[in-house]
């Protein structure tokens, strides 16, 4: 899934993401115990999830993804202690209401072209009261970093080079459509996030540079 040019880079990126999630959970005082469960929404092969192995000895951790080969590998190699299932692109998950105290999705909303509101409602359904939902996005902070790199003639992703970044900043929501989901991207404004996502959950904070330096983390709580 293009995380790192080597095994070491892949593991380091997952460790960094897991550390950021831990810091957010500690900051907002979310209790994690044997009665609480955690969901990695869009886990691929457990890039982030694997770094919660010690926690998984005392509480339930799930990873889900639409990519069947990734889930098959995860089931064969890191289950137990983690649980995995392959889901569809449709916003339905086979979990009961209020199951998870923490749900995180690293770079999922950045590719999601359809059913965004319905997915937010489904994640809200399975999140317990006062539970945290952490989703990373591209936003205006991301665009400003891209602009800075462009001015320095630094390396940029192929699809970013095709964007008119000044025009992107004039819109609340932008879609770049590629030939498949992995090559399609979304960019949100913080104003849009607070207004639209705030209809479903309490938006506590939008933390810049929370994932891979360029993605911001939207931190939300179920009231």
Residue pairs with C-beta under 8 A, 6 or more apart in sequence:
1 44
1 45
1 47
1 70
1 182
3 9
3 10
3 13
3 14
3 47
4 10
4 11
4 12
4 13
10 47
13 47
13 212
14 46
14 47
14 48
14 50
14 51
15 51
17 47
17 48
17 51
17 106
17 211
18 48
18 51
18 52
19 51
20 210
20 211
20 217
21 48
21 102
21 104
21 134
24 132
24 134
24 207
24 210
24 217
24 219
25 32
25 102
25 132
28 132
28 204
28 219
28 221
30 101
30 102
30 130
30 131
30 132
31 101
32 38
32 55
32 59
32 101
32 102
33 58
33 59
34 58
34 59
35 59
36 59
36 60
36 100
36 101
36 102
36 128
37 59
37 60
37 61
37 62
37 99
37 100
37 101
38 52
38 55
38 59
38 60
38 61
38 62
38 100
38 101
38 102
38 103
38 104
39 61
39 62
39 63
39 64
39 95
39 99
39 100
39 102
39 103
39 104
39 126
40 46
40 48
40 49
40 61
40 62
40 63
40 64
40 104
40 105
40 106
41 64
41 103
41 104
41 105
41 108
41 123
42 64
42 65
42 66
42 105
42 106
42 107
42 108
43 49
43 63
43 64
43 65
43 70
43 71
43 74
43 84
44 65
44 67
44 70
44 74
45 70
45 73
45 74
46 63
46 74
46 78
46 82
46 84
47 106
48 104
48 106
49 61
49 63
49 74
49 78
49 82
50 78
50 82
52 61
52 82
53 78
53 81
53 82
55 61
56 80
56 81
56 82
57 81
60 83
61 81
61 82
61 83
62 82
62 83
62 84
62 85
62 95
62 100
63 71
63 74
63 82
63 83
63 84
64 71
64 84
64 85
64 86
64 87
64 93
65 71
65 84
65 86
65 87
66 86
66 87
66 88
66 89
67 86
68 86
71 84
71 85
71 86
72 86
74 82
74 84
75 84
85 94
87 93
89 114
89 115
90 115
91 115
91 118
91 119
91 121
91 122
92 122
93 122
93 126
95 126
96 126
97 125
97 126
98 126
98 127
98 128
98 129
98 131
99 126
99 128
100 126
100 127
100 128
100 131
101 127
101 128
101 131
101 132
102 131
102 132
102 134
103 123
103 126
103 127
103 131
103 132
103 133
103 134
104 133
104 134
104 135
105 123
105 134
105 135
105 136
106 136
106 211
106 215
107 136
107 211
107 212
107 215
108 135
108 136
109 116
109 135
109 136
109 137
109 186
109 188
110 136
110 137
110 138
110 185
110 186
110 215
111 181
111 182
111 184
111 185
111 186
112 119
112 186
113 175
113 177
113 181
113 184
113 186
117 196
117 200
120 197
120 200
120 201
121 200
123 133
124 133
124 200
124 201
124 222
127 133
127 201
127 222
128 222
129 222
129 223
130 221
130 222
130 223
131 221
131 222
132 219
132 220
132 221
133 201
133 219
133 220
133 221
133 222
134 217
134 218
134 219
134 220
135 217
135 218
135 220
136 210
136 211
136 215
136 216
136 217
136 218
137 186
137 187
137 188
137 193
137 215
137 216
137 217
137 218
138 185
138 186
138 187
138 188
138 214
138 215
138 216
139 187
139 188
139 189
139 190
139 193
139 206
139 208
139 216
140 169
140 189
140 190
141 208
141 209
141 216
142 187
142 214
142 215
142 216
143 165
143 168
143 169
143 187
145 209
145 213
145 214
146 156
146 160
146 163
146 165
146 214
147 165
148 154
149 155
149 156
150 156
150 165
159 176
159 178
159 183
159 185
162 176
163 174
163 176
168 174
168 187
171 189
172 188
172 189
172 191
172 192
173 186
173 187
173 188
173 189
173 192
174 186
174 187
175 184
175 185
175 186
176 184
176 185
176 186
176 187
177 184
178 184
178 185
190 206
190 216
193 203
193 206
193 218
194 203
194 206
197 203
197 218
197 220
201 220
201 221
201 222
201 223
202 220
202 221
202 222
202 223
203 218
203 219
203 220
204 219
204 220
204 221
205 217
205 218
205 219
206 216
206 217
206 218
206 219
207 216
207 217
207 219
208 216
209 215
209 216
210 216
210 217
211 217
